[in-house]
Amino acid sequence: MRFFSDNAAAACPEVLAAIEQANRLDTAYDGDAWSRRLDDAFSRLFGTEVEALWIATGTAANSLALAALCPPHGSILCHRDAHIQNDECGAPEFYTHGAKLLLVDGAGAKMTPDAVAAALAGIRNDVHQVQPAALSITNATEYGLVYSPEEVAALGALCRERGLGFHVDGARFANAVARLGCSPADLTWKAGVDALSFGFVKNGGLCAEALIFFRRELAAATYYRRKRAGHLLSKGRYLAAQLLAMLDGDVWLRNADAANRAAARLAEAAGADRLVLPVEANEVFIRVTAEEAAALRAQGFDFYDWGPGEARLVTSWDSDAGAVDALAAAIAAL
């Protein structure tokens, strides 16, 4: 009974069916019928004209977005616990050809405008210091908290005031939208976001993420960067087909809502005293002793230890209801 990562979830039936339908001769790279539909499909979803590129991994999507927003001699502000800082093996620095990550603190891996402004205040405007070029946030965050439209807009206003590009790592963007019940536009371009890494693999995709540019001129050089980085797949239609299948009928929202509801079930069983943070998406962080963690594992539950005395439980679109109920009962019985 696995609760260690939504990366391990199965691909949803709609995605597998779309891959089968795309399994025929067509133009190579991104000139096929599926890839040519992406801009219009995502433009309808966001209610504005966007440029949409398929990318095979979230790491590449984040890094290509940041390369479009930050020069090699610039810096990117992000949270100390951000995925781009801790879990991407230096890929953002590699893709930007050396840009520096400047780390900001904040509870639950969220940043506030005041915290970002304080980090900016310590940077002199001279050639001896790396100048800030972009801000990157994660929504939902690495600790499962969700930025509201108002919170994103406040950061977006700061970015415009300071001349910073604004990127969202949306590995669990669908979970954030499902939680809030808002329009995807409210969490992105209407709030000043320039680029979004829209995650699909954690949410039922097989091997496809979307890189969305709300400032469409940023895409021009990114097509070349994607090729140079080895991410221009010769049969890109298989990635595009997955993305279109997830958008059709709002499968992406349905899947995210299922994962969120499973996490809420575990949070209810854990109770406020055991929860490290509120549960707002599909990640649950609980306080457990080493003995309690061992007892859960002895019952067949798989999860990550998350620092001393804590565990991370992650639900997915296909979390088995019986397994969720069993884990909830096991946690309540600790």
N, C-alpha and C positions, 0 to 999 in steps of 0.2 A: 504494500500500500504506500505509494510514493507521493511524498509531499515536499520533495527537495527542490524542484524547479519546474516552471511551466515550459521551459525549453524542451523538456522530455515528453511533453504531451503529444498525442497522435495528431496527424493532419486530419482536418475535418472532412466529411464526405464530399462537401461541395468543392473543396480544393482538389481532391483526388479525381473527381469527375471532370473538372476543368482541365486538368493535366491530360487526361485521356482524350478529351475533345481537341486539345491542341496538338495531339500526337499525329501530325500529318505534315506534309511538305508545305513550307511557306518560306518567305524571305528570311535571311539570317540576321543575327544581331538584334537591333531594335527597330527594324523596318517592317516587321510583320503586322498582321491585322490586329493582334491583341495589344502590342506595344503602342500602336498608333492611337488606340482608344484611351490610353491612360490619362492624358491631359484633360480631355473632356469629362471623363468619369470623375476624376478628383476635383475638377473645377465645379461640377455640379454638387459634389459633396460639401465643399467649402463655401460655395456661393460666391466665388470670385475666380478670375482667371489664374491658373497656376501652371507651373511646369513640373511634371511628375516623372521621376526616373525609377526604374526597378534596380534594386541592389540586392545582392545575395545575403549579406550579413548586416546586422545592426552596427557592428564596429565600423565597417566601411561606410555605412550611411552617415553615422555621426562624423567620421573623420573627413569625408568628402564635403559635408555641409560646412564644417569648420574651416576647411581649406578655402572655401569660397568666401568666407567672412573675415578671415584673418591672414595677414601676410606673414612670411617667415620671421620677420623681425618684431611681430606683435605678440600680444598675449590674450588669453581667453580666461575670463573669470568663471569659475564653477565651484560647486560645493566640495568640501574636503572629502565627502563620501561618494562623489559622483562616479558613475561607471567609467566615464572618460578618463578619470584620474586613477582609479584603482583596478580596473578590470579589462583594460584594452591594450595592455602590453606596450604602451607608448605609441599606439597607432595615430592618435591625433597629432602628436609631435612629428611623427614620420610623414603623414600626409600633408601637413602644413609646411614641411621642410624646416621645422625647428621652432615653431611658435611655442611660447611658454604658457603653462597653466598656472593661474593665480588662484589660490584656494581661499574659500570663504566659509565661515561657520554658520550653523543654524540648526535648530532642533528638527529631528526627523528628516534630515537632508534637504530641508527647504531653506531658501535664502529670502531675505527681506530687502527692500530698497535701501533701508538704513545700513544694513550689513554690507551691501555692495558698495554704497557710497563711501562707507568708512574704508573699505579696501582701496577704492580709487583715490581717496584723499592722501594716501601715503605714497603716491607715485608722482615724482617730479616730471614736469614736461621738459625734459632735456634728453639729449642723445645718449646719455649714459644709462638710462633706465628703459626697460622694455615698456612700450606704450600699449595700453589696453585697446583692443579692437573688437572684442565680442564678449557676449554673456551667453552661457549655456546652462539651462535648467533641465531637470528631468521631471516629467509629469506622466504618471504617478512616480513619486520619488523612489529611491533605492530602499527606503523604509516604508513604502506603501502609503505615503501621505499624498494628498491631491491638492494642487494649486487651483484655486477658484479663478473664474474669469477676471475678477477684480484684482486678485493678487498678480496674475500674469500681466494685466494691463498696467499696474503700478510699476512693475519691472520694465515693461515696454516703454513707458513714458520716460523712465530714467535712461534707458538705452538711447532713445531719440535725443534727449537733452545732452547726453555725453558723446553722441556720435558712435555708438556701439552697434554692431550687428547682434541680432537676437536669435538664438537657436534653441529649439526644444528637442531633447532626447525623449522621443515618445515610444520607447520600447513597450510601455504599458499605457499608451495614450488612449486606447480603446477602453481600458478599465477606468480611466479618469473621466471620460465622457459618459460612460455608463453610470458611474457613481453620481455625477452632477446632473445628468439629464439635460445638459445644455447642448447648444449647437457646436460642432467642431470649430466653426468659425470664431466663436466666442473665446476659445482657448488659444487661438493662433493669430491670424492676420488682423482681426479686429482689435486684438490686444497688442499689436505691434511686432509680432513674430515674423522673422524673415525666412526662416527655414525650419522644417520639421522632419525628423527621422520618425516615420510612422511605422510602428512595429506590427508585424503580422505573424511572425514565426511563433511567438509565445502564445498567440491567440488562435491557433488552428491552422496556420500556414505551414508549408513544408520547407521552403528555402527561399522566401521572397520577402523583402522589405521595400517600403516606398520612401524615396527622398523627395520631399515636396518643397518647392521654392515659391514663396509668395511674392518675392521680388524676382521676377522671371529672368531678368538680365543675369542673375547669378548662375543660371544653368549653363550658359554658353560655354564657359571654360570647364565646367564640371563634366560635360560630355567627354572632353579630352582627358581630364583627370581620371575619370572612370576607366577609360581604355588603358591609360598608362599604368593604372594600379592593378590591371589584370581582372577587372570586374565587368568587362563588356562580354557577357556570355554569348557564344555563337548561336545558341538556341534560346534567346531571351524570351520567346513567346511562352515558355513554360512558367517563367516568373510572372510575366504580365497576366497570364491566364489565372494564376492564383489570386492576384490582387483584385482583378475584376470579379472573380467569383465571391470573394469576401465582401465586396461592396454591394453586390447584387442582393437585394432583399435585406440589407443591413445584417448580414451574417456576422460581420465583425462586432457589431453591438450585441447581438444575441449571445455570442460566445463569451464576450467580456462580462456581460451581466451574469451568466451562469457561474463564471469563476468568482465574481464578487460575492454572489449569494452563498457559495460554498465557504468562502472565507468568513463571511458574517456568521455562519453557523458555528465555526470553530471559535470565533471571538466570543460568541455568547456563552459557549461552554467554558471557555477559559476564565471569564469574569474580569472585572476591572483590575483586581489586585495582581493578577498574573500577567496581564497585557503590558508590554513595554510601551507601546504607542497605540493610539486609536487605529482601528482597522477601517481603511477607506477604499481599498482596492482588493487585490487578491493575495496580499502577503500578510501573514500573521506572525508577530514577534512575541514570544512568551518567555516568562521567567521559569526556568526549571533547574533543579539541582542535577549534578552528574548522575545521581542514583535514579532520579525521575526520568531523565533522558534515556538511561539504559533500560528502564522498565517499559517505556514506550517502544523502544526498538525491539525489545524481547517479544512484543506483541505483533511485530511485523510492520511497524511504521518507519518510513525512511524520510529523513529531513536533515537539514544543515544545523550544526552547532554554530552559534553566532556570537562569539565572544564568551567570556566567562559567565556561566549561569543563564545563558539565553539560547533560544532555538528559533530558527526561522521555518515557518510552514508556508508553502506556496500551493495554492489551488489553481486549477486550470479549467478550460472550457469543458473538458471531458472528465472532470473529477467524478469518480464513482460515488453515487449518493450513499451506498452502503458503507464504503470506506470512510467517507466524511463523517457519517453518523458514528461509526466505530471509533474514530479518532476523537470526536467530540466527547463520547462517553468515557474514553480512556483518560482524556485530559481532566474532565470533571471529577474522575475518581482518584486523581493523584492526591 
